[in-house]
C-alpha cells in the first residue's frame, strides 16, 4: 500500500499537529479498515441493544453469523489474495496497468462462482435456519469474498479520501441499517449488515473503475501457469489459518463453546477479549503503513535502481545503509507506538470492559490478547519485508510455523484449563515474530552478496 501511503505522508509535510493527526488517522483506518471496522460494527450493534430484552435472543446469533462469514470468506479467498496482489504489482511495474481491471473482473467472477457454489451446498445441507436466513448468509458470503479481492486494488489508488469515505459510509450504513431493521429479528440485523457491505463493495468498485481503464472487459491472465505462485497461495492460506485457528478450536470444542444457531458454535469466554484486542491495532497499523511500508518502499526502489543504473559502489552501499536504518526505525516505531497503546489499554482494561458491559473476569484474557495482537503487527512488518525482497519460501515457512504452533499451543492450553486460555495464540505469534526477526536480520546481512553474486 505504498502508493496510497505516499499521498498520506504528504499530509505530514506541513509539520503541523493537525497534519500529523490526519495522516496517522487516515493510515490507521485505511490499513486495517474492513477487519477492525467489522469488529467495531458488530460490537456496537450488540452494545446498543444491550438494554433491549427483546433483542437479546438474536444479537448473539447475528454476531456469530457475521464472524463465521468473515472467517470463512477470508480462508476461502486467502490463496488467491497474495497471488493476485503479485499479479497486480507485476503489471504495475511493467507499465501494463490496462490489464489490471479486466483481470480484476475475471477474479471477481471466479470468486463469485466458487464462493456462491460452496456456500449454497453447505447452507442447504448443514444449516437449519429459515430460507431467508440462508439466502442472506449466501449473499453475505459472496459479497465479503469479493470484497477481499477488490481491496487488493486499493493499494494503487491515490484517492485516500475516497477510500476512507467509502469505509466510513459502508460501515456507517451497515450500523444504521442493522439498527433500523432490528425489529425483524436476526434476518433484519443480518440484512442490514449485508446491505451495508454491498454498498461498500460497489463504492470501492466505482473508485477502481474511475482509476483504471481497459478496452478488454474481462480476462483471466492471472490464472496462466507462469502467473501462479503456489508458494504465495500457500502463504496466504496458512497466514489466515493461523489467525483463525485458535478461534476455530475454541468454537468446535464442546467444553469451550455453546451452540448458537445450528451448526454455528461460539465461545463467549474466548471471542470477546480477542476481538476487543484487535481494535487496538489501529495505531500500529498506521505506523506500519507510513513508516515500514511507505518509507521502506522508497529506499527499496532507490537501492535497486542504483544497481540497475550502474551507480558507484560507494553510493550503493550508502543507500543500502539508509534502507537498513529505515527498517530499524520502522520496527522501533511500531514497537514504541503499539507498546504504548497496549500499556494504556492494560491500565484502563477493567474500565473498558465495564463500558462495553463485559464481566471484569475477562481482563486477564484481554491483557494477553492485547500483547499478542501488538506482536502480530511486528510479524506483519517482517512478512512485508520478505515479500519485497522476494523471499517467498521464508514467508511461507513463517506462516506455516504460525499456523502449526497456534494449533499446538491452543490445544495444549485447552488441556491445561481456563487459566491458560489465550496463551496459545500469544505464544505462537511471539514465537513466529522472533523467528521472523532472526530471518530478516540474516537476510539483510547477506543482501549485498545475494544481490550481486546470486542474481
ABEGO torsion letter per residue (X at the ends): XAAAAAAAAAAAAAGBAAAAAAAAAAAAAAAABAAAAAAAAAAAAAAAAAABAAAAAAAAAAAAAAAAAAAAAAAAAAAAAAAAAAAAAAAAAAGBAAAAAAAAAAAAAAAAAAAAAAAAAAAAAABABBAAAAAAAAAAAAAAAAAAAAAAAAAABABAAAAAAAAAAAAAAAAAAAAAAAAAEAAAAAAAAAAAAAAAAAAAAAAAAAABBBABABBAAAABAAABBAAAAAAAAAAAAAAAAAAAAAAABAAABBBABOABBBBAAAAAAAAAAAAAAAAAAAAAAAAAAAAAAAAAAAAAAAAAAGBBAAAAAAAAAAAAAAAAAAAAAAAAAAAAAAAAAAAAAAAAAAAAGBBAAAAAAAAAAAAAAAAAAAAAAAAAAAAAAGBAAAAAAAAAAAAAAAAAAAAAAAAAEAAABGAAAAAAAAAAAAAAAAAAAAAAAAAAAAAAAAX
